Amino acid sequence: MVLRDLPSVDELARASDDPLAVDAARAVIARAREAIRRGADPGELTALFQEELATARRPALRRVLNATGVIVHTNLGRAPLAGAALERVIEATRGYSNLEYDLSEGRRGSRQDHVASILTRLTGAEAAIVVNNNAGALLLALAALAEGRDVIVSRGELIEIGDGFRIPDVLARSGARLVEVGTTNRTRAADYEKAIDDRTALLLRVHQSNFRVVGFAEQPSLAELSTVARAGSLPLLDDLGSGALLDLSDEPTARASLAAGADLVCYSGDKLLGGPQAGIVAGRADLVERLRRHPLHRALRIDKLSLAALEGTLLLYLDPERAVAEVPVLRMLREPADAVRARAERLAAAVGGEVEETVARVGGGALPLHELPSFACAVEESLAAPLRERDHAVVGIVRDGRLLLDCRTLADAELDEVAAAVASCR
Ligand SMILES: *Cc1c(COP(=O)(O)O)cnc(C)c1O
């Protein structure tokens, strides 16, 4: 084929009445020109045009089958939602809802009312408020409680979470001033005590979510910090990060932190809680009320889809056994290695792969040292790219020339789909 044999953009686009047809035809012809110039075969243009259109129509945000073994995988959407939480989203957002309407009084209500009481029940807090994410929760708490004043933080807790979220930057944006105490590895209660003066508004403790300092290291306990805060009549805010509601290894729970003397805790909805993206603040009612009235609350407010999913997730926690069975993050964390191995064996038998022992991770900046025994099905590395390209992408780990499909983060119900995907990519 030579350049002048190419159809015009309009001629090619005529094959479809899709509004995206002209753009698709233009892209296909540009690539065909390029191919002809290189002396290559431009291919069957009508077929390429249909393919281009299908790609343009495909949703950009797609389902992924997570075969990485990282449970709270931030790049893959963190926590998958429980079925019951999804049902709440559909039920509450398909039509109208009482999002900000008090049905018993027949007048304006607050979106916060839908989850406040269940949050206080689950954490033992007096009050709670929910915003868009935990970064927002921290920003709001600092702005409402410490704007123009000092916040004391240990140097060992001036952390970066991921994607450039740094505690000192958030503090600066909130309008509060950072006062650093102690050293990277050792900070004592007395360091906070000495730093308190009449400009101090708040003591902040930040959970070292995604790293641990080992060796010659010391941080005061929450109870010690609380004693210092009380003596100075200052609130103590504990940024818990992942916000486990059940006891999970050495991850602090909101209830334990409040019981140990934190006045407020904040945590994510989509890390170990296993719900939607959200930031939850719980604790003393007078402090929560200040957050509620701050103008940033409106800017950071949680949307109705997330709120519905959060309520649906929290309702499962009223019965902890039900939460462990139905909240996917908890199920994956707690699943015995034998069950994971059985799944890997089933997948390996279906696709002709090999079972490989692996180590799964909690991810999401939680329990960084926690290794979960796991098993993967190993297949050829060349499958990695085509598996990622599918409508329902399969993402695994490439290691030593093979693709490992870790079965801790795959559900039983997803196994047939993964097997079919592998077969179709060969
Ligand atoms: C993850 C994390 C955050 C940020 O939470 P997002 O919900 O991702 O906004 C803040 N603080 C700590 C300690 C964290 O681990």
PDBQT file of the ligand as one rigid body, heavy atoms in Angstrom, charges set to zero:
ROOT
HETATM    1  C1  LIG A 501      -2.503   6.768  55.552  1.00  0.00    +0.000 C 
HETATM    2  C2  LIG A 501      -2.258   7.764  56.581  1.00  0.00    +0.000 A 
HETATM    3  C3  LIG A 501      -2.745   9.077  56.449  1.00  0.00    +0.000 A 
HETATM    4  C4  LIG A 501      -3.503   9.515  55.235  1.00  0.00    +0.000 C 
HETATM    5  O1  LIG A 501      -4.755   8.868  55.147  1.00  0.00    +0.000 OA
HETATM    6  P1  LIG A 501      -5.605   8.921  53.793  1.00  0.00    +0.000 P 
HETATM    7  O2  LIG A 501      -6.901   8.265  54.152  1.00  0.00    +0.000 OA
HETATM    8  O3  LIG A 501      -4.815   8.176  52.785  1.00  0.00    +0.000 OA
HETATM    9  O4  LIG A 501      -5.783  10.346  53.432  1.00  0.00    +0.000 OA
HETATM   10  C5  LIG A 501      -2.490   9.977  57.455  1.00  0.00    +0.000 A 
HETATM   11  N1  LIG A 501      -1.789   9.623  58.549  1.00  0.00    +0.000 NA
HETATM   12  C6  LIG A 501      -1.288   8.377  58.718  1.00  0.00    +0.000 A 
HETATM   13  C7  LIG A 501      -0.500   8.067  59.954  1.00  0.00    +0.000 C 
HETATM   14  C8  LIG A 501      -1.502   7.402  57.750  1.00  0.00    +0.000 A 
HETATM   15  O5  LIG A 501      -1.021   6.155  57.903  1.00  0.00    +0.000 OA
ENDROOT
TORSDOF 0
